[in-house]
């Protein structure tokens, strides 16, 4: 390993150690308790540098970093499942209108009001959702098979969104790009409680349907 690379690693470890020891800087003086003895000079930076170098030389630091990278890769491919969802047992549909109300005036650089406070805006009045959004559990074979049928039915105009399962595994099985609803941001917004579910634009609204395959 080159000297420059080794020094960079040591610096990274030193930063980590500094973060760990930072609270000690703010320790409160509570006075003297018991007999006082002289303390030998101790250079914390030298000590941390030696510890960091020992980690690098022993290969322990590389092992730690490899483990962290493996954990990050696993999470990227299979994030934490969205909680609170169950399989659909009865079909139901409702409409979601993504409108917002202006909280204050939107003005140009000259102060002219472009959009007044209280104005209701619906982005679907101006744009069109080209793809059908499909939310499903990738670990459920029945739902995966159903998704494949929907891909054909909608001629590939779909956006597949997992709430559980492996992203690369589903991309291989469906032949489509697959996303993951991190922390359930979209299912919460649409009010989805059961999966699989589908979201499709109808006029200036979104029709949300929980489907029993």
URTA-V677325 format. One line per field, one symbol per residue. ss: DSSP state (H for helix, E for strand, L for the rest). burial: I if it has 24 or more other ideal C-beta (glycine too) atoms within 12 Angstrom, else O. A space follows every 10 residues. Layout:
# URTA-V677325
ss = ???
burial = ???
This chain:
# URTA-V677325
ss = LLHHHHHHHH HHHHHHHHHH HHHHHLLLLL LLLLLLLLLL LLLHHHHHHH HHHHHHHHLH HHHHHHHHHH HHHHHHHLLL LLLLLEELLL LEEEEELLEE ELLLLEELLL LLEEELLLLE EEHHHLLLLL LEEEEEELLL HHHHHHHHHH HHHLLLLEEE EEEELLHHHH HHHHLLLEEE LHHHHHHHHH LLLEELEEEE EELLEEEEEE LLL
burial = OOOOOOOOII OOIIOOOOOO OOOOOOOOOO OOOOOOOOOO OOOOOOOIOO OIOOIIOOOO IOOOOOOOOO OOOOOOOOIO IIOOIOOIOO OOOOOIOOOO OOOOOOOOOO OOOOOOOOOO OOOOOOOOIO OIIIIIIIOI OOIIOIIIOI IOOOOOOIII IIIIIIIOOI OOIIOIOIII IOOIOIIOOI OIIIIIIIII IOOOOIIIII IOI
